[in-house]
C-alpha cells in the first residue's frame, strides 16, 4: 500500500515538476558545432557501413578510422587549427549553456522509458537509462525545446529503445547534456543532440537523428544511420531571370560603346 | 529584287512558320516559364537587328540559289519528324533553324548563308536547354559554385562550413540549388559577350576569344553572388538579392569589356 502511495506521489511530483518546467526555453546555440554530425576530441572510430550526415570532426586529436566503409556527406575536419577546433570551442559554450539552464525538478527517474515529457528542462544528477520508448511531446509547438541534464551517463537498452517525438517536437530542439558518456544500445532509434562531456558510443544498428558531440573523448560508431535533425531550410539563392540579365548586360555594353557620344552630349548641356 | 522573288520569300517564310508553329509555340512557352531561358525573347530580336544592320552588305550580294537548300530543308523536316516521335523540343528547335538555313540556301545560296552566319550562330542561344546535358552539368555546377563560394569566404577570414551544396556561415545557411548553379550567368553572359564583340570589334576571332573567357568569369561571378548571399543574410532573398544578382552580372560585363581591351592591346602590340 505504502509502495503504491509512494509511486503515486512520485508520479504526481513528476507531473507537477513537468508543469513547472513548461516555461519556454530557447534552443541551445551550437555555433559551428551545429554543422557536425559527429564531433569528438580524441578519435572517431567506425565499423561497418555507417552514414554520417553533415561534417565529421576530431579536435584536438586527429584519428578517424573506418571511413570508408563509412561515409560522410560533409567534410572530415581534424586537429585544432581546423573547423573542428572552432566547433569544439562552440561545443563547450553550448554544453555549459545546456548545463546551466535552471532545472525546476523533481529529478528524473533512473529510467525514463515509458514516460512522456512536455517541453522544458529535466535533470538527474547521476545516470539516466531508456528502456523502451520515451516520448517527447511538443504540444503542437514546432519550436518546443527539451533539455535533459544528466550528471553522469545516458544509456539506452539494447533493442527496441526509442526516443519518440510527437506533437511537433523536433530533434534539432532536443538537447541531451551528458556529464560523462552516452551509449546507445543496439538498434536504438534516438532523436536529439547529445552534448557529452566524455565519449559517445553508438552500438550496432543504432539509428540516430541528431548530432553526437563529445567534448573530451571519442565517438564510436558501428553500422549506424545518422541523419541531420530538422532545421530550418536553407535559403535558396537563385540568379535573376536571364531576360533581365541579358537586357542589363546589353544596356551596359551599349552605354560603354557610346560613352564618348553620350559624354559629348552631356558636356554640351 | 523582282516581285516574284519577293513573293517566293514571303511564301517560304509563311510556310516555315506554319510548319513549325508548334515548335515556335513550345519555344515561346519555355522562354515564358523558364527563368534560365527567358533571354530567348531577346535573341531573335537581336539576330534580326543584326541582319537589318548589315543590309547594305548582303543586299549587294548576287543571289545564287543552291539545290543544297532542299537537302537542308529535307534534313530539317526529318529532324522535326524525329522530334515529334520523342526527340523533344530541342530537336524540333534545331530542325527549325536547319530549315531556315535551307530556305536561305535555296533562295539566296551560300553567299547569303555566309553573310548571315553570325545571326544564325547567335540564334543558337535561343535553343531550349538540352535536358540530357543540363541534367549532367547542373549538379557539378552547384557543387563547384558552393566550393568556390566557400573558398572565397574562407580567403577573407569568414568561417564557413560547406555540406555538399549548402553553406553554413555562422548559422546562416544558404543552399545552391539548380537555379543558383551559374548556368544562367553562363548562357546570358555568353550571349552578351558575342554581341558586344560584334559591336565593338571587327575581328571575328574576338567573338570566340570573349566567348572562351565567359565560362570562368560566369562561374566565379556566380560563386561571388552565393558568397555574398551567405555572408549578408539580408541579401539572400527578395529585391536585395535580385539587385545583388544584377550588380554582379554588370561586374561580369565590365570584366568582359576589360578583357576585350586586353586582347585588343596584345593583338595590336603583336602586329605592330
HADDOCK unambig.tbl for C-alpha pairs under 7 A between the chains (distance, minus, plus):
assign (segid A and resid 31 and name CA) (segid B and resid 170 and name CA) 6.47 0.50 0.50
assign (segid A and resid 31 and name CA) (segid B and resid 171 and name CA) 6.38 0.50 0.50
assign (segid A and resid 32 and name CA) (segid B and resid 170 and name CA) 6.43 0.50 0.50
assign (segid A and resid 35 and name CA) (segid B and resid 161 and name CA) 6.93 0.50 0.50
assign (segid A and resid 54 and name CA) (segid B and resid 163 and name CA) 6.02 0.50 0.50
assign (segid A and resid 55 and name CA) (segid B and resid 163 and name CA) 6.92 0.50 0.50
assign (segid A and resid 73 and name CA) (segid B and resid 163 and name CA) 6.87 0.50 0.50
assign (segid A and resid 74 and name CA) (segid B and resid 162 and name CA) 6.99 0.50 0.50
assign (segid A and resid 74 and name CA) (segid B and resid 163 and name CA) 4.54 0.50 0.50
assign (segid A and resid 74 and name CA) (segid B and resid 164 and name CA) 6.15 0.50 0.50
assign (segid A and resid 75 and name CA) (segid B and resid 163 and name CA) 6.97 0.50 0.50
assign (segid A and resid 234 and name CA) (segid B and resid 173 and name CA) 4.76 0.50 0.50
assign (segid A and resid 234 and name CA) (segid B and resid 174 and name CA) 4.76 0.50 0.50
assign (segid A and resid 234 and name CA) (segid B and resid 175 and name CA) 5.46 0.50 0.50
assign (segid A and resid 235 and name CA) (segid B and resid 173 and name CA) 6.33 0.50 0.50
assign (segid A and resid 235 and name CA) (segid B and resid 174 and name CA) 4.57 0.50 0.50
assign (segid A and resid 235 and name CA) (segid B and resid 175 and name CA) 5.72 0.50 0.50
assign (segid A and resid 235 and name CA) (segid B and resid 236 and name CA) 6.64 0.50 0.50
assign (segid A and resid 236 and name CA) (segid B and resid 174 and name CA) 5.82 0.50 0.50
assign (segid A and resid 236 and name CA) (segid B and resid 175 and name CA) 4.88 0.50 0.50
assign (segid A and resid 236 and name CA) (segid B and resid 176 and name CA) 6.17 0.50 0.50
assign (segid A and resid 236 and name CA) (segid B and resid 177 and name CA) 6.21 0.50 0.50
assign (segid A and resid 237 and name CA) (segid B and resid 174 and name CA) 6.92 0.50 0.50
assign (segid A and resid 237 and name CA) (segid B and resid 175 and name CA) 6.72 0.50 0.50
assign (segid A and resid 237 and name CA) (segid B and resid 176 and name CA) 6.37 0.50 0.50
assign (segid A and resid 237 and name CA) (segid B and resid 180 and name CA) 5.80 0.50 0.50
assign (segid A and resid 237 and name CA) (segid B and resid 226 and name CA) 6.73 0.50 0.50
assign (segid A and resid 237 and name CA) (segid B and resid 236 and name CA) 5.97 0.50 0.50
assign (segid A and resid 237 and name CA) (segid B and resid 237 and name CA) 6.99 0.50 0.50
assign (segid A and resid 238 and name CA) (segid B and resid 179 and name CA) 4.81 0.50 0.50
assign (segid A and resid 238 and name CA) (segid B and resid 180 and name CA) 4.21 0.50 0.50
assign (segid A and resid 239 and name CA) (segid B and resid 179 and name CA) 6.42 0.50 0.50
assign (segid A and resid 239 and name CA) (segid B and resid 180 and name CA) 5.46 0.50 0.50
assign (segid A and resid 239 and name CA) (segid B and resid 184 and name CA) 6.97 0.50 0.50
assign (segid A and resid 239 and name CA) (segid B and resid 245 and name CA) 5.96 0.50 0.50
assign (segid A and resid 240 and name CA) (segid B and resid 242 and name CA) 5.69 0.50 0.50
assign (segid A and resid 240 and name CA) (segid B and resid 245 and name CA) 6.03 0.50 0.50
assign (segid A and resid 241 and name CA) (segid B and resid 35 and name CA) 4.60 0.50 0.50
assign (segid A and resid 241 and name CA) (segid B and resid 36 and name CA) 6.33 0.50 0.50
assign (segid A and resid 241 and name CA) (segid B and resid 38 and name CA) 6.69 0.50 0.50
assign (segid A and resid 242 and name CA) (segid B and resid 35 and name CA) 5.91 0.50 0.50
assign (segid A and resid 242 and name CA) (segid B and resid 36 and name CA) 5.54 0.50 0.50
assign (segid A and resid 242 and name CA) (segid B and resid 37 and name CA) 6.27 0.50 0.50
assign (segid A and resid 242 and name CA) (segid B and resid 38 and name CA) 5.51 0.50 0.50
assign (segid A and resid 242 and name CA) (segid B and resid 39 and name CA) 5.10 0.50 0.50
assign (segid A and resid 242 and name CA) (segid B and resid 184 and name CA) 6.07 0.50 0.50
assign (segid A and resid 242 and name CA) (segid B and resid 188 and name CA) 6.11 0.50 0.50
assign (segid A and resid 243 and name CA) (segid B and resid 38 and name CA) 4.78 0.50 0.50
assign (segid A and resid 243 and name CA) (segid B and resid 39 and name CA) 3.85 0.50 0.50
assign (segid A and resid 245 and name CA) (segid B and resid 188 and name CA) 6.73 0.50 0.50
assign (segid A and resid 245 and name CA) (segid B and resid 246 and name CA) 6.53 0.50 0.50
assign (segid A and resid 245 and name CA) (segid B and resid 249 and name CA) 6.94 0.50 0.50
assign (segid A and resid 246 and name CA) (segid B and resid 39 and name CA) 6.24 0.50 0.50
assign (segid A and resid 246 and name CA) (segid B and resid 188 and name CA) 5.61 0.50 0.50
assign (segid A and resid 246 and name CA) (segid B and resid 192 and name CA) 6.47 0.50 0.50
assign (segid A and resid 249 and name CA) (segid B and resid 192 and name CA) 6.12 0.50 0.50
assign (segid A and resid 249 and name CA) (segid B and resid 250 and name CA) 6.21 0.50 0.50
assign (segid A and resid 249 and name CA) (segid B and resid 253 and name CA) 6.17 0.50 0.50
assign (segid A and resid 250 and name CA) (segid B and resid 192 and name CA) 6.10 0.50 0.50
assign (segid A and resid 253 and name CA) (segid B and resid 196 and name CA) 6.26 0.50 0.50
assign (segid A and resid 257 and name CA) (segid B and resid 200 and name CA) 6.90 0.50 0.50
